[in-house]
Amino acid sequence: MEAQSAPSAVDYVVAIPARFASTRLAGKPLVLVGDKPMIAQVCLKALQSTAKEVIACVDHEKIVAALQPFAANEPRLKICMTSDKPRSGTERIAEMITTQKLDPETIVVNVQGDEPLITQEHINQVANLLASSGADMATLCAPITEVADVFDPNCVKVVMDQKQMALYFSRAPIPFERDNFMAWQKAKQEDPKAPYPQLQYTHYHHIGIYAYRVRTILDYLQREPAPLEQSESLEQLRLLHYGMSIAVAITDRPPETGVDTAADLERVNRILAQQ
């Protein structure tokens, strides 16, 4: 069930990694979402949460300049300049941790800089989950409502145990409904236009928001990438490979969409215009 949005007593910071260069959308952090740069929209959404600080981890002076007017009016918003070396958002956050000298026990919520429709409920929920579960990391998921998403490799799936701890994340259909899906595959051999099967079990779409402590981030980056992580191209599988735990909460109100392409940007702006 969706966590209540009452103020949280959990002490945490939000880190928002943003990279200026993007192969699919040039200068992505600065594209306009509504009437503001996307990175500013994400920061403003994060400031609606109960985080004690929101730290934008950026790599370009143009992003700094775009955020400075907002930071001037909001003492909880910090801008941390990072290098162009990080290969992932996690590595960029690690640079920020070193610069800001964060305590190893500090809880950090990683909100992607291209998620302008993230909500304060999502951020508070994942921070509370980390604190209450005792897991090494916490994240969110939502029930899949479109059958096609189960078979879409761009939709990352997660399966959990009875305590809602992650067992595995995959781009493949998990759980694989053996009889159901194999019957569909057989039908497709006879008719390539055979419709998707009706799902017999609940499948969950992983939402890419994470909470972890500083020490977990630093420990993660000291470890070699895992074969499963490299195979699926999913960073969170490194934690599972090394025996770390990931708590997963289910929300029935997932963020609408992230922004990777110009088409995504148009869709997000249509959604905001309707709100």
ZIJO-V877458 format. One record per pair of residues at least 4 apart in sequence whose ideal C-beta (glycine too) atoms are under 7 Angstrom apart, sorted by sequence separation. I is the first residue (numbers start at 1). J is the second residue. D is the distance in whole Angstrom. If there is no record, write none. Layout:
i | j | d
I | J | D
I | J | D
This chain:
i | j | d
22 | 26 | 6
27 | 31 | 7
32 | 36 | 7
36 | 40 | 4
38 | 42 | 6
39 | 43 | 6
40 | 44 | 6
41 | 45 | 6
42 | 46 | 6
43 | 47 | 6
61 | 65 | 6
62 | 66 | 6
63 | 67 | 6
64 | 68 | 6
67 | 71 | 6
68 | 72 | 6
70 | 74 | 6
82 | 86 | 6
87 | 91 | 6
89 | 93 | 6
90 | 94 | 7
91 | 95 | 7
92 | 96 | 7
93 | 97 | 6
94 | 98 | 7
95 | 99 | 6
96 | 100 | 6
102 | 106 | 5
111 | 115 | 6
118 | 122 | 5
120 | 124 | 6
121 | 125 | 6
122 | 126 | 7
123 | 127 | 7
124 | 128 | 6
125 | 129 | 6
126 | 130 | 7
127 | 131 | 7
128 | 132 | 6
129 | 133 | 6
148 | 152 | 6
160 | 164 | 5
161 | 165 | 5
170 | 174 | 5
177 | 181 | 5
178 | 182 | 6
179 | 183 | 6
180 | 184 | 7
181 | 185 | 6
182 | 186 | 6
183 | 187 | 6
184 | 188 | 6
185 | 189 | 7
187 | 191 | 6
188 | 192 | 6
199 | 203 | 6
212 | 216 | 4
214 | 218 | 6
215 | 219 | 6
216 | 220 | 6
217 | 221 | 7
218 | 222 | 7
219 | 223 | 7
225 | 229 | 5
227 | 231 | 6
228 | 232 | 6
237 | 241 | 6
238 | 242 | 7
240 | 244 | 7
260 | 264 | 5
262 | 266 | 7
263 | 267 | 7
264 | 268 | 6
265 | 269 | 6
266 | 270 | 6
267 | 271 | 7
268 | 272 | 6
269 | 273 | 6
270 | 274 | 7
271 | 275 | 7
32 | 37 | 7
33 | 38 | 4
36 | 41 | 5
46 | 51 | 6
58 | 63 | 4
86 | 91 | 4
97 | 102 | 5
118 | 123 | 7
130 | 135 | 6
133 | 138 | 6
144 | 149 | 5
160 | 165 | 6
176 | 181 | 6
212 | 217 | 6
225 | 230 | 6
229 | 234 | 6
232 | 237 | 6
239 | 244 | 4
259 | 264 | 5
22 | 28 | 4
25 | 31 | 7
58 | 64 | 6
71 | 77 | 5
86 | 92 | 4
144 | 150 | 6
149 | 155 | 4
160 | 166 | 6
161 | 167 | 6
168 | 174 | 6
188 | 194 | 5
229 | 235 | 6
240 | 246 | 7
258 | 264 | 7
259 | 265 | 5
20 | 27 | 6
30 | 37 | 5
31 | 38 | 5
34 | 41 | 7
47 | 54 | 5
70 | 77 | 6
71 | 78 | 7
111 | 118 | 6
160 | 167 | 6
187 | 194 | 4
239 | 246 | 6
257 | 264 | 6
29 | 37 | 7
33 | 41 | 5
46 | 54 | 4
71 | 79 | 6
130 | 138 | 4
158 | 166 | 6
159 | 167 | 5
173 | 181 | 7
229 | 237 | 4
20 | 29 | 6
29 | 38 | 6
30 | 39 | 7
86 | 95 | 6
129 | 138 | 4
159 | 168 | 6
228 | 237 | 5
229 | 238 | 5
259 | 268 | 6
28 | 38 | 7
29 | 39 | 4
82 | 92 | 5
184 | 194 | 7
236 | 246 | 6
257 | 267 | 6
18 | 29 | 4
43 | 54 | 6
56 | 67 | 6
158 | 169 | 5
226 | 237 | 6
257 | 268 | 6
67 | 79 | 5
83 | 95 | 7
111 | 123 | 6
126 | 138 | 5
157 | 169 | 7
226 | 238 | 5
229 | 241 | 7
43 | 56 | 6
82 | 95 | 4
126 | 139 | 6
156 | 169 | 6
157 | 170 | 6
184 | 197 | 4
225 | 238 | 6
228 | 241 | 6
82 | 96 | 6
109 | 123 | 6
126 | 140 | 6
64 | 79 | 6
93 | 108 | 7
125 | 140 | 7
156 | 171 | 6
159 | 174 | 5
223 | 238 | 6
226 | 241 | 3
256 | 271 | 5
80 | 96 | 4
157 | 173 | 7
159 | 175 | 6
181 | 197 | 7
39 | 56 | 6
64 | 81 | 6
93 | 110 | 6
109 | 126 | 6
141 | 158 | 5
157 | 174 | 5
180 | 197 | 5
109 | 127 | 5
122 | 140 | 6
153 | 171 | 4
220 | 238 | 6
80 | 99 | 6
220 | 239 | 6
223 | 242 | 6
80 | 100 | 6
107 | 127 | 6
180 | 200 | 5
18 | 39 | 5
58 | 79 | 7
89 | 110 | 6
54 | 76 | 6
151 | 173 | 6
53 | 76 | 5
54 | 77 | 5
55 | 78 | 5
56 | 79 | 5
57 | 80 | 5
58 | 81 | 6
59 | 82 | 5
89 | 112 | 6
107 | 130 | 6
150 | 173 | 5
177 | 200 | 5
39 | 63 | 6
43 | 67 | 7
52 | 76 | 7
56 | 80 | 7
58 | 82 | 7
59 | 83 | 7
107 | 131 | 7
177 | 201 | 6
53 | 78 | 6
55 | 80 | 5
57 | 82 | 5
59 | 84 | 5
16 | 42 | 6
40 | 66 | 6
175 | 201 | 6
16 | 43 | 6
39 | 66 | 7
40 | 67 | 6
43 | 70 | 6
47 | 74 | 6
39 | 67 | 6
37 | 66 | 5
47 | 76 | 6
16 | 46 | 6
40 | 70 | 5
47 | 77 | 6
135 | 165 | 7
14 | 46 | 4
30 | 62 | 6
30 | 63 | 7
29 | 63 | 5
43 | 77 | 6
14 | 49 | 7
57 | 92 | 5
30 | 66 | 6
57 | 93 | 6
14 | 51 | 4
169 | 206 | 6
13 | 51 | 6
16 | 54 | 7
18 | 56 | 6
12 | 51 | 6
13 | 52 | 6
18 | 57 | 7
20 | 59 | 6
57 | 96 | 4
13 | 53 | 4
14 | 54 | 5
15 | 55 | 5
16 | 56 | 5
17 | 57 | 5
18 | 58 | 5
19 | 59 | 6
20 | 60 | 4
11 | 52 | 6
14 | 55 | 7
16 | 57 | 6
55 | 96 | 6
8 | 50 | 5
13 | 55 | 6
15 | 57 | 6
20 | 62 | 7
7 | 50 | 5
20 | 63 | 6
18 | 63 | 6
55 | 100 | 7
157 | 203 | 6
158 | 204 | 5
204 | 250 | 7
157 | 204 | 6
207 | 254 | 5
148 | 196 | 6
157 | 205 | 7
158 | 206 | 4
207 | 255 | 7
147 | 196 | 4
150 | 199 | 7
157 | 206 | 7
155 | 205 | 6
156 | 206 | 4
147 | 199 | 6
150 | 203 | 5
149 | 205 | 6
51 | 109 | 7
143 | 202 | 6
144 | 203 | 4
144 | 204 | 7
143 | 204 | 6
144 | 205 | 5
171 | 232 | 6
142 | 204 | 7
170 | 232 | 6
141 | 204 | 4
142 | 205 | 5
141 | 205 | 6
46 | 111 | 6
141 | 206 | 5
142 | 207 | 6
169 | 234 | 5
141 | 207 | 6
139 | 206 | 7
140 | 207 | 4
169 | 236 | 6
139 | 207 | 7
169 | 237 | 6
42 | 111 | 6
140 | 209 | 6
139 | 209 | 6
42 | 113 | 6
45 | 116 | 7
49 | 120 | 4
139 | 210 | 5
17 | 89 | 4
48 | 120 | 4
51 | 123 | 7
42 | 115 | 6
45 | 118 | 5
137 | 210 | 6
138 | 211 | 4
39 | 113 | 5
42 | 116 | 5
45 | 119 | 7
49 | 123 | 4
50 | 124 | 6
137 | 211 | 7
166 | 240 | 7
17 | 92 | 4
41 | 116 | 4
45 | 120 | 7
49 | 124 | 5
137 | 212 | 4
17 | 93 | 6
38 | 114 | 7
42 | 118 | 7
136 | 212 | 7
46 | 123 | 6
15 | 93 | 5
38 | 116 | 5
156 | 234 | 6
137 | 216 | 6
136 | 216 | 5
165 | 245 | 6
166 | 246 | 4
15 | 96 | 6
130 | 211 | 4
165 | 246 | 7
129 | 211 | 7
130 | 212 | 7
165 | 247 | 6
166 | 248 | 5
33 | 116 | 5
126 | 209 | 5
164 | 247 | 6
29 | 113 | 6
127 | 211 | 5
164 | 248 | 5
126 | 211 | 4
164 | 249 | 7
28 | 114 | 6
122 | 209 | 6
160 | 248 | 5
158 | 248 | 6
118 | 209 | 7
13 | 106 | 6
15 | 108 | 5
12 | 107 | 4
13 | 108 | 6
14 | 109 | 5
15 | 110 | 6
16 | 111 | 5
18 | 113 | 3
11 | 107 | 7
12 | 108 | 7
17 | 113 | 6
112 | 208 | 6
10 | 107 | 7
12 | 109 | 6
14 | 111 | 6
16 | 113 | 5
111 | 209 | 6
110 | 209 | 7
109 | 209 | 7
110 | 210 | 4
109 | 211 | 5
137 | 239 | 6
136 | 239 | 6
107 | 211 | 6
108 | 212 | 6
107 | 213 | 6
108 | 214 | 6
106 | 213 | 7
137 | 244 | 7
139 | 246 | 6
141 | 248 | 5
105 | 213 | 6
106 | 214 | 5
136 | 244 | 4
140 | 248 | 7
142 | 250 | 7
14 | 123 | 6
104 | 213 | 7
108 | 217 | 7
136 | 245 | 5
137 | 246 | 5
138 | 247 | 5
139 | 248 | 6
140 | 249 | 5
141 | 250 | 6
142 | 251 | 5
104 | 214 | 5
105 | 215 | 7
135 | 245 | 4
136 | 246 | 7
142 | 252 | 7
103 | 214 | 7
104 | 215 | 4
135 | 246 | 6
140 | 251 | 5
102 | 214 | 5
135 | 247 | 4
142 | 254 | 4
133 | 247 | 4
5 | 120 | 7
12 | 127 | 4
5 | 121 | 5
8 | 124 | 5
10 | 127 | 5
97 | 214 | 5
130 | 247 | 7
3 | 121 | 7
10 | 128 | 5
129 | 247 | 5
2 | 121 | 7
5 | 124 | 7
8 | 127 | 6
8 | 128 | 5
97 | 217 | 7
129 | 249 | 5
10 | 131 | 5
3 | 125 | 4
94 | 217 | 6
126 | 249 | 7
93 | 217 | 6
94 | 218 | 6
125 | 249 | 6
3 | 128 | 6
125 | 251 | 7
90 | 217 | 6
94 | 221 | 5
122 | 251 | 7
90 | 220 | 7
91 | 221 | 7
90 | 221 | 7
122 | 255 | 7
118 | 255 | 5
117 | 255 | 5
117 | 256 | 5
115 | 255 | 6
117 | 257 | 7
115 | 258 | 5
116 | 259 | 7
114 | 258 | 5
90 | 235 | 6
114 | 259 | 4
112 | 258 | 7
114 | 260 | 7
88 | 235 | 6
117 | 268 | 6
116 | 268 | 6
117 | 271 | 7
38 | 259 | 6
28 | 259 | 7
31 | 265 | 6
25 | 260 | 7
33 | 268 | 6
34 | 269 | 7
24 | 260 | 6
25 | 261 | 6
33 | 269 | 6
24 | 261 | 5
25 | 262 | 6
34 | 272 | 5
33 | 272 | 7
25 | 265 | 7
3 | 249 | 7
2 | 251 | 5
2 | 252 | 6
2 | 253 | 6
